[in-house]
Amino acid sequence: MKVEVNGIELNYDDQGEGVPLILLHGFPFDRNLWYDQVQALKDHCRIITPDLRGFGESGAPEEPVSMSQYAADVVALMDLLKIDQAIIGGLSMGGYVSLAIAEQYPERLLGLILSNTKAAKDTAAQRQNRYNTSEKTNYDGTEFLVKDLLEKVLCEETLAEKQDVVEYTQQMMRRQPGSAVRGALAGMAERKDREFILSEIEVPVLVIAGMKDTLIPVFDSKMMVREMPHAHLEIIDESGHLSNLEQPDLYNKILLRFVLPFGS
Ligand code: MLT
């Protein structure tokens, strides 16, 4: 489905009924990241999965996209759908956006899910690396990034044993336009540190980490949980960065356990 928000066409899926759960994809993916979660949860809640600005089937002008801009798009979508409050969560970059929502629109949260993500901003080296990558996509396209990221987002076991997951991940990355990739790289490079807001989050928080995640190690998740008054950590053993794709059954059980009490 498509709606006009903040000057762009925002595409999203909306399935099921009950307590609203909004899940935000990571980089460089789209709403299809959540296919398994939608199938598993749509009989238990209302699950909404947008394509963030520029990704999937959502439009965007070519420019840096801040985490606050993605957050404003999600809140504008909530307004259009007349949803006052939702459980909002995201994986990695989707988590950065969820934290921007927690900071700027805390009243819109029923609960928060921070999956394979962190609250700290980029280091100078990470920032420079994002700008170098962005520059390279201007003349080389994004295929080099797809190759480079594939080995980083999936753990060794998934790469060796789950060809369907490998192909699904690869295809999703290949579909994303260069403009979306560059917009998000600049937005992530310049994102602010949100560690200082963690202690102020009043709603229940579910933090999910992959034991074999090398991009955002378990350590970062433990640090966040320590700061938040109502947070709970789940570590998925046989998983890298894309826990929801690598271990969908376990991931869905964890999500359901968190979401169901909001509906009762
Ligand atoms: C993601 O999965 O969204 C990215 O790994 C986030 C990042 O590059 O910081």
Boltz pocket constraint, residues with backbone or C-beta under 6 A from the ligand:
constraints:
  - pocket:
      binder: B
      contacts: [[A, 25], [A, 26], [A, 27], [A, 28], [A, 91], [A, 92], [A, 93], [A, 94], [A, 188], [A, 215], [A, 241]]
      max_distance: 6.0
